[in-house]
Amino acid sequence: MKISSPGNLFTSGIALLISTLLIVYFVSNRQFQRVRDTSGQVTRTRQVIQHIQKLVMTALDNETGARGYAISGKDEFLEPLIQSGKSFGDETTALQQLLSDNPGQLQRLDSIRFFISRRMHFSDSMVIIKKTGTAAALVSLVESGLGKHYSDQIRRIGTEMEQYETELLAIRKQDNEQTIRQLNIILYSILAFIFGLGLFMIQRLHRDYRKQVASEQRFSALLDAAPDATVITDEQGRIRVINQQAVELFGYTKQEMTGQPVEILVPIALRTAHIHHRNSFMRSAHLRAMGAGLDLFAVRKNGSEFPVEISLSPIQTDEGLRVIASVRDITQRKTLETALRRSNAELEAFTYSVSHDLRAPLRGIVGFTSILEEDYQDKLDEEGHRITGVIKSNTLRMGHLIDDLLAFSRLGRQEILKANVNTDALVKEILNEHIKPLSRPGIQWSIAPLPPVYADLNTLRQAWINLLSNAVKYSAKKERPEIEVGHYTDKGQQVFFVKDNGVGFDNKYRDKLFRVFQRLHNEEDFEGTGVGLALVEKIVARHGGKVWADGKEGEGACFFFSLPDPTTNL
């Protein structure tokens, strides 16, 4: 049996929440990475635009410096030319790196670099002619239009590059904004989901808490309604739950018992052994029914000990193994059993005394009847001889009844000395020495292997003799008598049976079979005293077993008896 708790829902909810947070982390990380990537691309695009503008400005500075020097001849206009040459190299190198993944822009960079180089060469020519040539040569160079052509190309290509990057910047800004919007949508959705999940979990937990409280109240009510004291312990033997009957039986309050080792309910002299037995039971926990044949005692808070019967029911819960122990005070029953045993002993003593005292008169009747037959043989007619025969026959039958009654009485006083008995060898010995020599030939025997038992050898031998003799007697009139002896195991009991194909009996009368002097067949058909099966029942009962029978008229009968299995640890 397994008991679950609402802790499963809480665990599932926590697992779902953790999974959701992991998803949030993964999605957020992906989106933030996209934002970072897009932001980096926007920043790079802006840097490209700045460097393009600086590159175009370098060409313009070069042109302005050359024109100023050509007009004025002052050396101060040469400084922009010198600086433009240095800036040209720095800017082209920077753009080369920034545009390494854009073939179109790299091609434009090569073009603008070519025209800037031409423009710088043209400016250098203007400076040289200014220094060494004539004014006419300088005018001729300027009027050639090459300088203007180079500058126009530089501005055109620079404008194209800047326009391309501006459009790219707009696209990347849009992508960045879209990514941020998507991230916000995802985050808000997940937050809404977490919020909804939280509300759902709170509602479920609240509902399950109410159910748990109601369930515990019902469980407590059921425990309190149980007729026996109930104590529930954990795997360590600590008391977890008790009912009101346990409070009244042991004298502790629920608070005093809860959390204490169950050994507080065991007599001090038995506590160490109980811990050992409890640990052994927990290693292979199994159901143990009430009245398992154990002599158990418990102790109250005031120290008084009393006999009990205890059933154990292990159950598996989410908190581990629990054992439900139902405890029943059997003090009154033990008192009645003691009184009953005393009465039975007195009755058996009386029966023995009466039976013993009857034997002497019976011997006298038989003796005087024999003398009467011998001394008055000639004077007795046929009816007289018949009557004396009936007297002797009935007296002998009465003697057999007294013998069986004495045996039945002695069995109640006889001490049962149990030991390991080889049942297989015992049955074979009985068949060979007691049954087969006195039986008619032609009986078909079927003897299965029989397991050993823990029993009193002498009384068990008598039980087997009675059952086997009974089978032989009631199957004797069959043309082919068949007798089967076998066994099986059932619920910790070794069950033996003797089956025959004899006259059988009506099952509605089977309760009479094991009573003293109760017979289902006429003595004229089958002789006997009606004590044999009663002896079997008493022998088996003193061993802690049971007897029963099953039959059908004209088809045979099967007699069963059970004994505790010596290999079963109750």
C-alpha positions, 0 to 999 in steps of 0.5 A: 500500500502506498500513500501520496501527499500534496508535496508531489505537486509542490515538487512539480511546481518547483521543477516547472518554475526552475525549468521556466527560469532556465528557459528565460535565461536561455532566451534572454541570453540569446536576445541580449547577445543579438542586441549586443551584436546589433549594437556593435554593428551600429557602432561600427557603422558610425565609425565607418561614416566618421572615417569616410568623412575624415578621409574626404576632409583629408582630400579637401585639406590637401586641395585647400593647402595646395591652392593657398600656396599656389596663390600666396606662396606662403609656406604656412599653406604647406602644413595641411598638405603634409598633415593630409598625407599622414591622415590619408594613410591612417584613415584608409588603414582604419577603413580597410579593417572596418570594411573587411567583411563588405566587398562593395565598400572595399571596392569603393575604398580602393577607388577613393584611395586612387583618386585621393592619391591622384589629387595629392600628386596633383597638389604636389605638382602645383607646389613644385611649379610654384616654387620652380616654374612660371605662373603660366605653367601653374595656370596651365596646370590648374586650367587642365581641370585634373584637380577638379576632376579628382576632387569631384570623384573623391566627393562622389565616392565619399558621398556614395560610401557615406550614403551606403553606411547611413542606410546600413545604419538605419537598417541596423538601428531598426533591427536593434529596436526590433530585437529589443521589442522582441526581447521585451515581449518575450520577457513580459510574456514569461513574467506573465507566465511566471505570475500566472503559474505562481497564482496557479500554484498558490491556489493549488497548494491552498486547495491541496492544503485544505484537502490534506487537512480534511484528509488528516481529519478523516484519517484521524476520525477513522483511527479514533473509530477503530476498535483497537488501539492504533500506533503508527511508527516510522522506519526508526521505530518512532511513534508518529500517529496514535488514536484515542484508543491508544491514549486510553489503553496506555495512559499517555497523551498524544503529545507524550507519545508522538516522537518517542520510540515505540519501545516505551510501550514494551516492558523494560525486560523485553525492550532490547530484544524488541529493538532487534526484532523490529530492525529485522522486521523492517528489513523485510516488512510484511503483513502480520495478522492479529493473533499470529500465535505470539505471546506478547506483552505491553506496558502502560505509563504507570508501569503495569504490564498486560497481554496483547495481540498485535497486527502489523501492516507496513505501508509506503508513503512519500515520507518513507515506510510506515508501520501501522500496529493495531494493539488489542488488550487480551487480559479478559480473554486470557483470564477466561482462557485460564478459567476454561483450561482449569475447567477442562482440566477438572473435566478431563480429570473427572472423565479419567477417573470415571473411565478408570473406575468403569473398567473394573465393573466391565471386567467383572461383567465379562468374567461372570458372563464367561463363567455363566457360559462355561458352567451353564453351557448345557442349560442355556438354550440358543437364545441364552447363548445369543444374549450372553454373546451380546453382553460380551460384545457390548461389554468389549465395545464399552471397553474400547470406548473407555480406552478411547475416552482415556486416551482422549483424556490423557491427551489433554494432560500430556505434555507436548514436547516439540522437536523436528520430525521427519514427516516422510519417514514417520508416515512410511513407518506407520504404513509399513508397521501399523497399516499395511499389515492389517489392511486388505491387499490391493490398495493403491497408495500414492504418497507424495514427499512430505516436509519436516515439521516441528511437533511432538512425535508421539501425538503426531504419530497417533494423528497419522495412524488415525487418519490413515486407518480411517481412510483404509476402513472407509475405502475397504468396500471399494473394488479398487481402493485408492488412498493418497497422502500429500501436502501443500503450503498456505499462508505460513502453514504446512497443510497435509491431507489424506484422500480416499475414494471410499464411501465419503459423506455429505458435507453438511454433516462435516462439522460433526466429524471431529466431535467425540462419539459422533459418527456418520455411518452405522456401526454395523457397516463400519466399526469404531468408537467415534473418538479417532477423528476427535483425537486428531483434532485435539492433537492438531489444535495443541500444535497450533493447527486446524483440521477440516474435511471435504467429502462427497457421498459415494466418491470419497473423502479428504481430511486435511490438517495444518501445522505451523511452518517451522521455516516461517518467521512470524 
